[in-house]
Amino acid sequence: MMGKLYDFRIDEEVPLCEVKTEITEMICQKEQCAVQGDVERFLMWNAQNHTQLMQDQNAQENGLKTGSRILLV
């Protein structure tokens, strides 16, 4: 909904569920807004191939590489 792009460096060994929480907190802090809804219910998608990312897996297991674009919905 925000329609903005952000660059993040993430640890490729950390499960994406943890990455999602950290990213959400950083975006809300930067934009000075509160999280709308339950962060647990947010989904992460690979913008290149339009597949949902498995949040119990890490970036490497999901096939993400440097420069990969992720959608958080």
Predicted model as a PDB file, atoms N, CA, C, CB and O in Angstrom, pLDDT in the B-factor column:
MODEL        1                                                                  
ATOM      1  N   MET A   1       0.815  -1.200   0.000  1.00 51.00           N  
ATOM      2  CA  MET A   1       0.000   0.000   0.000  1.00 51.00           C  
ATOM      3  C   MET A   1       0.853   1.256   0.000  1.00 51.00           C  
ATOM      4  CB  MET A   1      -0.924   0.003   1.192  1.00 51.00           C  
ATOM      5  O   MET A   1       0.433   2.301  -0.495  1.00 51.00           O  
ATOM      6  N   MET A   2       2.037   1.149   0.551  1.00 62.00           N  
ATOM      7  CA  MET A   2       2.868   2.340   0.630  1.00 62.00           C  
ATOM      8  C   MET A   2       3.475   2.684  -0.720  1.00 62.00           C  
ATOM      9  CB  MET A   2       3.964   2.149   1.659  1.00 62.00           C  
ATOM     10  O   MET A   2       3.773   3.850  -0.983  1.00 62.00           O  
ATOM     11  N   GLY A   3       3.664   1.690  -1.580  1.00 77.00           N  
ATOM     12  CA  GLY A   3       4.176   1.939  -2.912  1.00 77.00           C  
ATOM     13  C   GLY A   3       5.598   2.470  -2.924  1.00 77.00           C  
ATOM     14  O   GLY A   3       5.961   3.223  -3.827  1.00 77.00           O  
ATOM     15  N   LYS A   4       6.398   2.104  -1.964  1.00 86.00           N  
ATOM     16  CA  LYS A   4       7.774   2.593  -1.881  1.00 86.00           C  
ATOM     17  C   LYS A   4       8.745   1.433  -1.996  1.00 86.00           C  
ATOM     18  CB  LYS A   4       8.008   3.358  -0.566  1.00 86.00           C  
ATOM     19  O   LYS A   4       8.399   0.281  -1.732  1.00 86.00           O  
ATOM     20  N   LEU A   5       9.958   1.754  -2.392  1.00 90.00           N  
ATOM     21  CA  LEU A   5      11.016   0.757  -2.492  1.00 90.00           C  
ATOM     22  C   LEU A   5      12.037   0.999  -1.388  1.00 90.00           C  
ATOM     23  CB  LEU A   5      11.692   0.799  -3.889  1.00 90.00           C  
ATOM     24  O   LEU A   5      12.359   2.144  -1.070  1.00 90.00           O  
ATOM     25  N   TYR A   6      12.535  -0.066  -0.816  1.00 92.00           N  
ATOM     26  CA  TYR A   6      13.550   0.007   0.233  1.00 92.00           C  
ATOM     27  C   TYR A   6      14.640  -1.005  -0.092  1.00 92.00           C  
ATOM     28  CB  TYR A   6      12.932  -0.263   1.650  1.00 92.00           C  
ATOM     29  O   TYR A   6      14.365  -2.076  -0.632  1.00 92.00           O  
ATOM     30  N   ASP A   7      15.859  -0.660   0.238  1.00 93.00           N  
ATOM     31  CA  ASP A   7      16.979  -1.586   0.075  1.00 93.00           C  
ATOM     32  C   ASP A   7      17.375  -2.127   1.435  1.00 93.00           C  
ATOM     33  CB  ASP A   7      18.187  -0.894  -0.614  1.00 93.00           C  
ATOM     34  O   ASP A   7      17.542  -1.371   2.392  1.00 93.00           O  
ATOM     35  N   PHE A   8      17.522  -3.435   1.513  1.00 92.00           N  
ATOM     36  CA  PHE A   8      17.938  -4.081   2.755  1.00 92.00           C  
ATOM     37  C   PHE A   8      19.020  -5.096   2.452  1.00 92.00           C  
ATOM     38  CB  PHE A   8      16.741  -4.756   3.464  1.00 92.00           C  
ATOM     39  O   PHE A   8      19.045  -5.707   1.383  1.00 92.00           O  
ATOM     40  N   ARG A   9      19.892  -5.260   3.389  1.00 91.00           N  
ATOM     41  CA  ARG A   9      20.845  -6.362   3.365  1.00 91.00           C  
ATOM     42  C   ARG A   9      20.404  -7.301   4.471  1.00 91.00           C  
ATOM     43  CB  ARG A   9      22.349  -5.873   3.557  1.00 91.00           C  
ATOM     44  O   ARG A   9      20.259  -6.906   5.628  1.00 91.00           O  
ATOM     45  N   ILE A  10      20.194  -8.545   4.093  1.00 90.00           N  
ATOM     46  CA  ILE A  10      19.713  -9.502   5.089  1.00 90.00           C  
ATOM     47  C   ILE A  10      20.692 -10.666   5.193  1.00 90.00           C  
ATOM     48  CB  ILE A  10      18.293 -10.013   4.726  1.00 90.00           C  
ATOM     49  O   ILE A  10      21.432 -10.969   4.257  1.00 90.00           O  
ATOM     50  N   ASP A  11      20.675 -11.292   6.328  1.00 91.00           N  
ATOM     51  CA  ASP A  11      21.486 -12.484   6.548  1.00 91.00           C  
ATOM     52  C   ASP A  11      20.801 -13.630   5.832  1.00 91.00           C  
ATOM     53  CB  ASP A  11      21.672 -12.793   8.078  1.00 91.00           C  
ATOM     54  O   ASP A  11      19.666 -13.976   6.159  1.00 91.00           O  
ATOM     55  N   GLU A  12      21.471 -14.218   4.866  1.00 90.00           N  
ATOM     56  CA  GLU A  12      20.840 -15.266   4.068  1.00 90.00           C  
ATOM     57  C   GLU A  12      20.589 -16.548   4.837  1.00 90.00           C  
ATOM     58  CB  GLU A  12      21.683 -15.567   2.879  1.00 90.00           C  
ATOM     59  O   GLU A  12      19.944 -17.460   4.321  1.00 90.00           O  
ATOM     60  N   GLU A  13      21.087 -16.634   6.061  1.00 93.00           N  
ATOM     61  CA  GLU A  13      20.922 -17.838   6.878  1.00 93.00           C  
ATOM     62  C   GLU A  13      19.723 -17.742   7.833  1.00 93.00           C  
ATOM     63  CB  GLU A  13      22.193 -18.095   7.675  1.00 93.00           C  
ATOM     64  O   GLU A  13      19.342 -18.742   8.442  1.00 93.00           O  
ATOM     65  N   VAL A  14      19.135 -16.562   7.968  1.00 95.00           N  
ATOM     66  CA  VAL A  14      18.048 -16.330   8.921  1.00 95.00           C  
ATOM     67  C   VAL A  14      16.703 -16.622   8.256  1.00 95.00           C  
ATOM     68  CB  VAL A  14      18.085 -14.873   9.456  1.00 95.00           C  
ATOM     69  O   VAL A  14      16.482 -16.208   7.118  1.00 95.00           O  
ATOM     70  N   PRO A  15      15.801 -17.327   8.943  1.00 97.00           N  
ATOM     71  CA  PRO A  15      14.473 -17.584   8.369  1.00 97.00           C  
ATOM     72  C   PRO A  15      13.767 -16.275   8.008  1.00 97.00           C  
ATOM     73  CB  PRO A  15      13.607 -18.396   9.357  1.00 97.00           C  
ATOM     74  O   PRO A  15      13.876 -15.282   8.728  1.00 97.00           O  
ATOM     75  N   LEU A  16      13.050 -16.286   6.897  1.00 96.00           N  
ATOM     76  CA  LEU A  16      12.408 -15.069   6.426  1.00 96.00           C  
ATOM     77  C   LEU A  16      11.341 -14.539   7.379  1.00 96.00           C  
ATOM     78  CB  LEU A  16      11.799 -15.314   5.085  1.00 96.00           C  
ATOM     79  O   LEU A  16      11.022 -13.351   7.333  1.00 96.00           O  
ATOM     80  N   CYS A  17      10.780 -15.385   8.241  1.00 95.00           N  
ATOM     81  CA  CYS A  17       9.807 -14.889   9.218  1.00 95.00           C  
ATOM     82  C   CYS A  17      10.465 -13.878  10.157  1.00 95.00           C  
ATOM     83  CB  CYS A  17       9.201 -16.060  10.028  1.00 95.00           C  
ATOM     84  O   CYS A  17       9.835 -12.897  10.553  1.00 95.00           O  
ATOM     85  N   GLU A  18      11.719 -14.111  10.512  1.00 94.00           N  
ATOM     86  CA  GLU A  18      12.458 -13.164  11.354  1.00 94.00           C  
ATOM     87  C   GLU A  18      12.835 -11.923  10.560  1.00 94.00           C  
ATOM     88  CB  GLU A  18      13.722 -13.825  11.936  1.00 94.00           C  
ATOM     89  O   GLU A  18      12.759 -10.808  11.077  1.00 94.00           O  
ATOM     90  N   VAL A  19      13.238 -12.106   9.316  1.00 93.00           N  
ATOM     91  CA  VAL A  19      13.596 -10.987   8.447  1.00 93.00           C  
ATOM     92  C   VAL A  19      12.381 -10.086   8.254  1.00 93.00           C  
ATOM     93  CB  VAL A  19      14.125 -11.494   7.077  1.00 93.00           C  
ATOM     94  O   VAL A  19      12.496  -8.862   8.306  1.00 93.00           O  
ATOM     95  N   LYS A  20      11.212 -10.697   8.032  1.00 94.00           N  
ATOM     96  CA  LYS A  20       9.976  -9.940   7.810  1.00 94.00           C  
ATOM     97  C   LYS A  20       9.667  -9.037   8.999  1.00 94.00           C  
ATOM     98  CB  LYS A  20       8.800 -10.896   7.556  1.00 94.00           C  
ATOM     99  O   LYS A  20       9.298  -7.877   8.819  1.00 94.00           O  
ATOM    100  N   THR A  21       9.814  -9.555  10.193  1.00 91.00           N  
ATOM    101  CA  THR A  21       9.547  -8.767  11.398  1.00 91.00           C  
ATOM    102  C   THR A  21      10.503  -7.580  11.489  1.00 91.00           C  
ATOM    103  CB  THR A  21       9.671  -9.645  12.656  1.00 91.00           C  
ATOM    104  O   THR A  21      10.079  -6.462  11.779  1.00 91.00           O  
ATOM    105  N   GLU A  22      11.784  -7.818  11.244  1.00 91.00           N  
ATOM    106  CA  GLU A  22      12.778  -6.747  11.311  1.00 91.00           C  
ATOM    107  C   GLU A  22      12.537  -5.696  10.232  1.00 91.00           C  
ATOM    108  CB  GLU A  22      14.187  -7.321  11.172  1.00 91.00           C  
ATOM    109  O   GLU A  22      12.622  -4.497  10.499  1.00 91.00           O  
ATOM    110  N   ILE A  23      12.236  -6.143   9.016  1.00 91.00           N  
ATOM    111  CA  ILE A  23      11.977  -5.200   7.919  1.00 91.00           C  
ATOM    112  C   ILE A  23      10.758  -4.343   8.231  1.00 91.00           C  
ATOM    113  CB  ILE A  23      11.770  -5.954   6.586  1.00 91.00           C  
ATOM    114  O   ILE A  23      10.781  -3.129   8.026  1.00 91.00           O  
ATOM    115  N   THR A  24       9.702  -4.963   8.721  1.00 90.00           N  
ATOM    116  CA  THR A  24       8.477  -4.236   9.054  1.00 90.00           C  
ATOM    117  C   THR A  24       8.750  -3.177  10.112  1.00 90.00           C  
ATOM    118  CB  THR A  24       7.391  -5.204   9.543  1.00 90.00           C  
ATOM    119  O   THR A  24       8.273  -2.047  10.002  1.00 90.00           O  
ATOM    120  N   GLU A  25       9.513  -3.538  11.133  1.00 89.00           N  
ATOM    121  CA  GLU A  25       9.844  -2.580  12.195  1.00 89.00           C  
ATOM    122  C   GLU A  25      10.667  -1.419  11.646  1.00 89.00           C  
ATOM    123  CB  GLU A  25      10.613  -3.279  13.331  1.00 89.00           C  
ATOM    124  O   GLU A  25      10.425  -0.267  12.006  1.00 89.00           O  
ATOM    125  N   MET A  26      11.640  -1.711  10.776  1.00 91.00           N  
ATOM    126  CA  MET A  26      12.487  -0.649  10.221  1.00 91.00           C  
ATOM    127  C   MET A  26      11.691   0.303   9.330  1.00 91.00           C  
ATOM    128  CB  MET A  26      13.641  -1.258   9.424  1.00 91.00           C  
ATOM    129  O   MET A  26      11.882   1.518   9.386  1.00 91.00           O  
ATOM    130  N   ILE A  27      10.799  -0.249   8.510  1.00 89.00           N  
ATOM    131  CA  ILE A  27       9.990   0.595   7.638  1.00 89.00           C  
ATOM    132  C   ILE A  27       9.070   1.489   8.467  1.00 89.00           C  
ATOM    133  CB  ILE A  27       9.164  -0.268   6.663  1.00 89.00           C  
ATOM    134  O   ILE A  27       8.946   2.683   8.192  1.00 89.00           O  
ATOM    135  N   CYS A  28       8.435   0.919   9.467  1.00 89.00           N  
ATOM    136  CA  CYS A  28       7.527   1.709  10.302  1.00 89.00           C  
ATOM    137  C   CYS A  28       8.275   2.792  11.067  1.00 89.00           C  
ATOM    138  CB  CYS A  28       6.782   0.803  11.280  1.00 89.00           C  
ATOM    139  O   CYS A  28       7.764   3.896  11.255  1.00 89.00           O  
ATOM    140  N   GLN A  29       9.465   2.477  11.499  1.00 90.00           N  
ATOM    141  CA  GLN A  29      10.278   3.471  12.194  1.00 90.00           C  
ATOM    142  C   GLN A  29      10.655   4.605  11.240  1.00 90.00           C  
ATOM    143  CB  GLN A  29      11.547   2.819  12.787  1.00 90.00           C  
ATOM    144  O   GLN A  29      10.559   5.776  11.607  1.00 90.00           O  
ATOM    145  N   LYS A  30      11.080   4.274  10.033  1.00 90.00           N  
ATOM    146  CA  LYS A  30      11.472   5.280   9.050  1.00 90.00           C  
ATOM    147  C   LYS A  30      10.286   6.136   8.631  1.00 90.00           C  
ATOM    148  CB  LYS A  30      12.092   4.613   7.827  1.00 90.00           C  
ATOM    149  O   LYS A  30      10.409   7.355   8.511  1.00 90.00           O  
ATOM    150  N   GLU A  31       9.148   5.510   8.411  1.00 89.00           N  
ATOM    151  CA  GLU A  31       7.959   6.223   7.937  1.00 89.00           C  
ATOM    152  C   GLU A  31       7.121   6.793   9.074  1.00 89.00           C  
ATOM    153  CB  GLU A  31       7.107   5.299   7.100  1.00 89.00           C  
ATOM    154  O   GLU A  31       6.115   7.460   8.831  1.00 89.00           O  
ATOM    155  N   GLN A  32       7.523   6.537  10.294  1.00 88.00           N  
ATOM    156  CA  GLN A  32       6.819   7.012  11.495  1.00 88.00           C  
ATOM    157  C   GLN A  32       5.337   6.632  11.442  1.00 88.00           C  
ATOM    158  CB  GLN A  32       6.969   8.547  11.639  1.00 88.00           C  
ATOM    159  O   GLN A  32       4.445   7.473  11.546  1.00 88.00           O  
ATOM    160  N   CYS A  33       5.121   5.343  11.277  1.00 85.00           N  
ATOM    161  CA  CYS A  33       3.753   4.833  11.229  1.00 85.00           C  
ATOM    162  C   CYS A  33       3.661   3.580  12.082  1.00 85.00           C  
ATOM    163  CB  CYS A  33       3.313   4.539   9.770  1.00 85.00           C  
ATOM    164  O   CYS A  33       4.670   2.968  12.433  1.00 85.00           O  
ATOM    165  N   ALA A  34       2.449   3.219  12.400  1.00 83.00           N  
ATOM    166  CA  ALA A  34       2.226   1.989  13.162  1.00 83.00           C  
ATOM    167  C   ALA A  34       1.888   0.869  12.183  1.00 83.00           C  
ATOM    168  CB  ALA A  34       1.084   2.172  14.220  1.00 83.00           C  
ATOM    169  O   ALA A  34       1.332   1.114  11.112  1.00 83.00           O  
ATOM    170  N   VAL A  35       2.223  -0.335  12.555  1.00 79.00           N  
ATOM    171  CA  VAL A  35       1.898  -1.500  11.726  1.00 79.00           C  
ATOM    172  C   VAL A  35       0.391  -1.680  11.712  1.00 79.00           C  
ATOM    173  CB  VAL A  35       2.605  -2.791  12.252  1.00 79.00           C  
ATOM    174  O   VAL A  35      -0.260  -1.674  12.757  1.00 79.00           O  
ATOM    175  N   GLN A  36      -0.152  -1.838  10.518  1.00 76.00           N  
ATOM    176  CA  GLN A  36      -1.582  -2.093  10.362  1.00 76.00           C  
ATOM    177  C   GLN A  36      -1.774  -3.592  10.208  1.00 76.00           C  
ATOM    178  CB  GLN A  36      -2.177  -1.316   9.136  1.00 76.00           C  
ATOM    179  O   GLN A  36      -1.330  -4.164   9.212  1.00 76.00           O  
ATOM    180  N   GLY A  37      -2.406  -4.227  11.141  1.00 75.00           N  
ATOM    181  CA  GLY A  37      -2.648  -5.664  11.054  1.00 75.00           C  
ATOM    182  C   GLY A  37      -1.580  -6.468  11.765  1.00 75.00           C  
ATOM    183  O   GLY A  37      -0.682  -5.922  12.406  1.00 75.00           O  
ATOM    184  N   ASP A  38      -1.700  -7.750  11.638  1.00 84.00           N  
ATOM    185  CA  ASP A  38      -0.815  -8.698  12.295  1.00 84.00           C  
ATOM    186  C   ASP A  38       0.362  -9.023  11.382  1.00 84.00           C  
ATOM    187  CB  ASP A  38      -1.577  -9.982  12.681  1.00 84.00           C  
ATOM    188  O   ASP A  38       0.167  -9.580  10.302  1.00 84.00           O  
ATOM    189  N   VAL A  39       1.578  -8.685  11.798  1.00 84.00           N  
ATOM    190  CA  VAL A  39       2.781  -8.926  11.002  1.00 84.00           C  
ATOM    191  C   VAL A  39       2.905 -10.401  10.634  1.00 84.00           C  
ATOM    192  CB  VAL A  39       4.030  -8.466  11.764  1.00 84.00           C  
ATOM    193  O   VAL A  39       3.424 -10.729   9.567  1.00 84.00           O  
ATOM    194  N   GLU A  40       2.442 -11.280  11.495  1.00 85.00           N  
ATOM    195  CA  GLU A  40       2.502 -12.723  11.239  1.00 85.00           C  
ATOM    196  C   GLU A  40       1.733 -13.098   9.962  1.00 85.00           C  
ATOM    197  CB  GLU A  40       1.934 -13.498  12.443  1.00 85.00           C  
ATOM    198  O   GLU A  40       2.056 -14.085   9.301  1.00 85.00           O  
ATOM    199  N   ARG A  41       0.723 -12.305   9.631  1.00 89.00           N  
ATOM    200  CA  ARG A  41      -0.125 -12.623   8.480  1.00 89.00           C  
ATOM    201  C   ARG A  41       0.415 -12.033   7.175  1.00 89.00           C  
ATOM    202  CB  ARG A  41      -1.537 -12.115   8.723  1.00 89.00           C  
ATOM    203  O   ARG A  41      -0.075 -12.373   6.099  1.00 89.00           O  
ATOM    204  N   PHE A  42       1.423 -11.149   7.257  1.00 91.00           N  
ATOM    205  CA  PHE A  42       1.999 -10.575   6.049  1.00 91.00           C  
ATOM    206  C   PHE A  42       2.679 -11.673   5.242  1.00 91.00           C  
ATOM    207  CB  PHE A  42       3.001  -9.447   6.394  1.00 91.00           C  
ATOM    208  O   PHE A  42       3.254 -12.602   5.810  1.00 91.00           O  
ATOM    209  N   LEU A  43       2.614 -11.570   3.952  1.00 94.00           N  
ATOM    210  CA  LEU A  43       3.234 -12.540   3.062  1.00 94.00           C  
ATOM    211  C   LEU A  43       4.404 -11.883   2.338  1.00 94.00           C  
ATOM    212  CB  LEU A  43       2.204 -13.101   2.049  1.00 94.00           C  
ATOM    213  O   LEU A  43       4.425 -10.669   2.135  1.00 94.00           O  
ATOM    214  N   MET A  44       5.371 -12.703   1.954  1.00 95.00           N  
ATOM    215  CA  MET A  44       6.510 -12.221   1.188  1.00 95.00           C  
ATOM    216  C   MET A  44       6.507 -12.946  -0.156  1.00 95.00           C  
ATOM    217  CB  MET A  44       7.859 -12.449   1.959  1.00 95.00           C  
ATOM    218  O   MET A  44       6.339 -14.163  -0.224  1.00 95.00           O  
ATOM    219  N   TRP A  45       6.699 -12.164  -1.229  1.00 96.00           N  
ATOM    220  CA  TRP A  45       6.674 -12.705  -2.581  1.00 96.00           C  
ATOM    221  C   TRP A  45       7.955 -12.333  -3.307  1.00 96.00           C  
ATOM    222  CB  TRP A  45       5.445 -12.194  -3.355  1.00 96.00           C  
ATOM    223  O   TRP A  45       8.517 -11.259  -3.092  1.00 96.00           O  
ATOM    224  N   ASN A  46       8.409 -13.233  -4.169  1.00 95.00           N  
ATOM    225  CA  ASN A  46       9.533 -12.958  -5.050  1.00 95.00           C  
ATOM    226  C   ASN A  46       8.967 -12.172  -6.226  1.00 95.00           C  
ATOM    227  CB  ASN A  46      10.263 -14.287  -5.520  1.00 95.00           C  
ATOM    228  O   ASN A  46       8.135 -12.691  -6.970  1.00 95.00           O  
ATOM    229  N   ALA A  47       9.406 -10.925  -6.403  1.00 93.00           N  
ATOM    230  CA  ALA A  47       8.853 -10.060  -7.446  1.00 93.00           C  
ATOM    231  C   ALA A  47       9.252 -10.510  -8.846  1.00 93.00           C  
ATOM    232  CB  ALA A  47       9.302  -8.632  -7.226  1.00 93.00           C  
ATOM    233  O   ALA A  47       8.548 -10.215  -9.812  1.00 93.00           O  
ATOM    234  N   GLN A  48      10.372 -11.222  -8.969  1.00 93.00           N  
ATOM    235  CA  GLN A  48      10.823 -11.641 -10.291  1.00 93.00           C  
ATOM    236  C   GLN A  48       9.985 -12.785 -10.855  1.00 93.00           C  
ATOM    237  CB  GLN A  48      12.275 -12.054 -10.231  1.00 93.00           C  
ATOM    238  O   GLN A  48       9.575 -12.738 -12.015  1.00 93.00           O  
ATOM    239  N   ASN A  49       9.731 -13.797 -10.056  1.00 93.00           N  
ATOM    240  CA  ASN A  49       9.003 -14.949 -10.596  1.00 93.00           C  
ATOM    241  C   ASN A  49       7.597 -15.110 -10.005  1.00 93.00           C  
ATOM    242  CB  ASN A  49       9.797 -16.209 -10.346  1.00 93.00           C  
ATOM    243  O   ASN A  49       6.920 -16.103 -10.267  1.00 93.00           O  
ATOM    244  N   HIS A  50       7.167 -14.131  -9.210  1.00 94.00           N  
ATOM    245  CA  HIS A  50       5.799 -14.093  -8.680  1.00 94.00           C  
ATOM    246  C   HIS A  50       5.430 -15.327  -7.863  1.00 94.00           C  
ATOM    247  CB  HIS A  50       4.822 -13.942  -9.812  1.00 94.00           C  
ATOM    248  O   HIS A  50       4.316 -15.842  -7.960  1.00 94.00           O  
ATOM    249  N   THR A  51       6.383 -15.792  -7.056  1.00 96.00           N  
ATOM    250  CA  THR A  51       6.106 -16.931  -6.184  1.00 96.00           C  
ATOM    251  C   THR A  51       6.146 -16.483  -4.729  1.00 96.00           C  
ATOM    252  CB  THR A  51       7.122 -18.076  -6.430  1.00 96.00           C  
ATOM    253  O   THR A  51       6.904 -15.588  -4.353  1.00 96.00           O  
ATOM    254  N   GLN A  52       5.322 -17.118  -3.935  1.00 97.00           N  
ATOM    255  CA  GLN A  52       5.317 -16.806  -2.507  1.00 97.00           C  
ATOM    256  C   GLN A  52       6.550 -17.430  -1.868  1.00 97.00           C  
ATOM    257  CB  GLN A  52       4.013 -17.319  -1.820  1.00 97.00           C  
ATOM    258  O   GLN A  52       6.888 -18.582  -2.143  1.00 97.00           O  
ATOM    259  N   LEU A  53       7.220 -16.661  -1.012  1.00 97.00           N  
ATOM    260  CA  LEU A  53       8.409 -17.148  -0.324  1.00 97.00           C  
ATOM    261  C   LEU A  53       7.997 -17.938   0.913  1.00 97.00           C  
ATOM    262  CB  LEU A  53       9.341 -15.975   0.063  1.00 97.00           C  
ATOM    263  O   LEU A  53       7.046 -17.582   1.609  1.00 97.00           O  
ATOM    264  N   MET A  54       8.719 -18.997   1.166  1.00 97.00           N  
ATOM    265  CA  MET A  54       8.468 -19.831   2.331  1.00 97.00           C  
ATOM    266  C   MET A  54       9.145 -19.177   3.531  1.00 97.00           C  
ATOM    267  CB  MET A  54       8.986 -21.294   2.111  1.00 97.00           C  
ATOM    268  O   MET A  54      10.373 -19.115   3.594  1.00 97.00           O  
ATOM    269  N   GLN A  55       8.356 -18.692   4.476  1.00 95.00           N  
ATOM    270  CA  GLN A  55       8.887 -17.898   5.570  1.00 95.00           C  
ATOM    271  C   GLN A  55       9.625 -18.701   6.629  1.00 95.00           C  
ATOM    272  CB  GLN A  55       7.786 -17.156   6.209  1.00 95.00           C  
ATOM    273  O   GLN A  55      10.343 -18.135   7.453  1.00 95.00           O  
ATOM    274  N   ASP A  56       9.449 -20.027   6.609  1.00 97.00           N  
ATOM    275  CA  ASP A  56      10.203 -20.849   7.549  1.00 97.00           C  
ATOM    276  C   ASP A  56      11.583 -21.195   6.983  1.00 97.00           C  
ATOM    277  CB  ASP A  56       9.424 -22.133   7.880  1.00 97.00           C  
ATOM    278  O   ASP A  56      12.402 -21.819   7.659  1.00 97.00           O  
ATOM    279  N   GLN A  57      11.828 -20.785   5.744  1.00 97.00           N  
ATOM    280  CA  GLN A  57      13.125 -21.002   5.105  1.00 97.00           C  
ATOM    281  C   GLN A  57      13.880 -19.679   5.019  1.00 97.00           C  
ATOM    282  CB  GLN A  57      12.951 -21.624   3.694  1.00 97.00           C  
ATOM    283  O   GLN A  57      13.294 -18.605   5.150  1.00 97.00           O  
ATOM    284  N   ASN A  58      15.196 -19.777   4.797  1.00 96.00           N  
ATOM    285  CA  ASN A  58      15.996 -18.559   4.688  1.00 96.00           C  
ATOM    286  C   ASN A  58      16.038 -18.086   3.234  1.00 96.00           C  
ATOM    287  CB  ASN A  58      17.429 -18.798   5.222  1.00 96.00           C  
ATOM    288  O   ASN A  58      15.464 -18.717   2.346  1.00 96.00           O  
ATOM    289  N   ALA A  59      16.725 -16.969   3.010  1.00 95.00           N  
ATOM    290  CA  ALA A  59      16.792 -16.376   1.675  1.00 95.00           C  
ATOM    291  C   ALA A  59      17.421 -17.331   0.675  1.00 95.00           C  
ATOM    292  CB  ALA A  59      17.578 -15.073   1.711  1.00 95.00           C  
ATOM    293  O   ALA A  59      16.924 -17.480  -0.441  1.00 95.00           O  
ATOM    294  N   GLN A  60      18.491 -17.965   1.062  1.00 94.00           N  
ATOM    295  CA  GLN A  60      19.183 -18.889   0.176  1.00 94.00           C  
ATOM    296  C   GLN A  60      18.272 -20.055  -0.233  1.00 94.00           C  
ATOM    297  CB  GLN A  60      20.451 -19.419   0.855  1.00 94.00           C  
ATOM    298  O   GLN A  60      18.216 -20.422  -1.407  1.00 94.00           O  
ATOM    299  N   GLU A  61      17.568 -20.626   0.730  1.00 96.00           N  
ATOM    300  CA  GLU A  61      16.663 -21.745   0.457  1.00 96.00           C  
ATOM    301  C   GLU A  61      15.505 -21.328  -0.455  1.00 96.00           C  
ATOM    302  CB  GLU A  61      16.112 -22.310   1.769  1.00 96.00           C  
ATOM    303  O   GLU A  61      14.956 -22.150  -1.189  1.00 96.00           O  
ATOM    304  N   ASN A  62      15.143 -20.044  -0.401  1.00 96.00           N  
ATOM    305  CA  ASN A  62      14.076 -19.523  -1.250  1.00 96.00           C  
ATOM    306  C   ASN A  62      14.590 -19.093  -2.617  1.00 96.00           C  
ATOM    307  CB  ASN A  62      13.396 -18.355  -0.570  1.00 96.00           C  
ATOM    308  O   ASN A  62      13.813 -18.621  -3.448  1.00 96.00           O  
ATOM    309  N   GLY A  63      15.887 -19.249  -2.861  1.00 94.00           N  
ATOM    310  CA  GLY A  63      16.460 -18.899  -4.157  1.00 94.00           C  
ATOM    311  C   GLY A  63      16.721 -17.426  -4.354  1.00 94.00           C  
ATOM    312  O   GLY A  63      16.911 -16.978  -5.485  1.00 94.00           O  
ATOM    313  N   LEU A  64      16.734 -16.647  -3.255  1.00 94.00           N  
ATOM    314  CA  LEU A  64      17.001 -15.216  -3.370  1.00 94.00           C  
ATOM    315  C   LEU A  64      18.506 -14.989  -3.495  1.00 94.00           C  
ATOM    316  CB  LEU A  64      16.427 -14.444  -2.148  1.00 94.00           C  
ATOM    317  O   LEU A  64      19.316 -15.700  -2.901  1.00 94.00           O  
ATOM    318  N   LYS A  65      18.847 -13.988  -4.277  1.00 91.00           N  
ATOM    319  CA  LYS A  65      20.248 -13.632  -4.489  1.00 91.00           C  
ATOM    320  C   LYS A  65      20.388 -12.121  -4.318  1.00 91.00           C  
ATOM    321  CB  LYS A  65      20.746 -14.089  -5.907  1.00 91.00           C  
ATOM    322  O   LYS A  65      19.394 -11.408  -4.183  1.00 91.00           O  
ATOM    323  N   THR A  66      21.613 -11.648  -4.324  1.00 91.00           N  
ATOM    324  CA  THR A  66      21.859 -10.208  -4.241  1.00 91.00           C  
ATOM    325  C   THR A  66      21.050  -9.492  -5.318  1.00 91.00           C  
ATOM    326  CB  THR A  66      23.375  -9.893  -4.393  1.00 91.00           C  
ATOM    327  O   THR A  66      21.106  -9.861  -6.491  1.00 91.00           O  
ATOM    328  N   GLY A  67      20.316  -8.493  -4.926  1.00 92.00           N  
ATOM    329  CA  GLY A  67      19.509  -7.717  -5.856  1.00 92.00           C  
ATOM    330  C   GLY A  67      18.101  -8.240  -6.064  1.00 92.00           C  
ATOM    331  O   GLY A  67      17.321  -7.638  -6.801  1.00 92.00           O  
ATOM    332  N   SER A  68      17.764  -9.351  -5.425  1.00 93.00           N  
ATOM    333  CA  SER A  68      16.399  -9.875  -5.556  1.00 93.00           C  
ATOM    334  C   SER A  68      15.407  -8.872  -5.004  1.00 93.00           C  
ATOM    335  CB  SER A  68      16.251 -11.230  -4.828  1.00 93.00           C  
ATOM    336  O   SER A  68      15.687  -8.184  -4.023  1.00 93.00           O  
ATOM    337  N   ARG A  69      14.262  -8.792  -5.630  1.00 93.00           N  
ATOM    338  CA  ARG A  69      13.200  -7.905  -5.172  1.00 93.00           C  
ATOM    339  C   ARG A  69      12.127  -8.720  -4.485  1.00 93.00           C  
ATOM    340  CB  ARG A  69      12.604  -7.100  -6.342  1.00 93.00           C  
ATOM    341  O   ARG A  69      11.681  -9.748  -4.993  1.00 93.00           O  
ATOM    342  N   ILE A  70      11.722  -8.244  -3.322  1.00 93.00           N  
ATOM    343  CA  ILE A  70      10.716  -8.924  -2.508  1.00 93.00           C  
ATOM    344  C   ILE A  70       9.533  -7.981  -2.307  1.00 93.00           C  
ATOM    345  CB  ILE A  70      11.312  -9.376  -1.132  1.00 93.00           C  
ATOM    346  O   ILE A  70       9.707  -6.783  -2.087  1.00 93.00           O  
ATOM    347  N   LEU A  71       8.354  -8.530  -2.384  1.00 93.00           N  
ATOM    348  CA  LEU A  71       7.142  -7.770  -2.069  1.00 93.00           C  
ATOM    349  C   LEU A  71       6.651  -8.227  -0.696  1.00 93.00           C  
ATOM    350  CB  LEU A  71       6.027  -7.972  -3.172  1.00 93.00           C  
ATOM    351  O   LEU A  71       6.609  -9.423  -0.406  1.00 93.00           O  
ATOM    352  N   LEU A  72       6.288  -7.277   0.126  1.00 90.00           N  
ATOM    353  CA  LEU A  72       5.730  -7.564   1.445  1.00 90.00           C  
ATOM    354  C   LEU A  72       4.281  -7.118   1.418  1.00 90.00           C  
ATOM    355  CB  LEU A  72       6.535  -6.846   2.597  1.00 90.00           C  
ATOM    356  O   LEU A  72       3.988  -5.928   1.307  1.00 90.00           O  
ATOM    357  N   VAL A  73       3.370  -8.087   1.522  1.00 87.00           N  
ATOM    358  CA  VAL A  73       1.932  -7.785   1.470  1.00 87.00           C  
ATOM    359  C   VAL A  73       1.205  -8.368   2.652  1.00 87.00           C  
ATOM    360  CB  VAL A  73       1.317  -8.311   0.184  1.00 87.00           C  
ATOM    361  O   VAL A  73      -0.011  -8.210   2.769  1.00 87.00           O  
TER     362      VAL A  73                                                      
ENDMDL                                                                          
END                                                                             
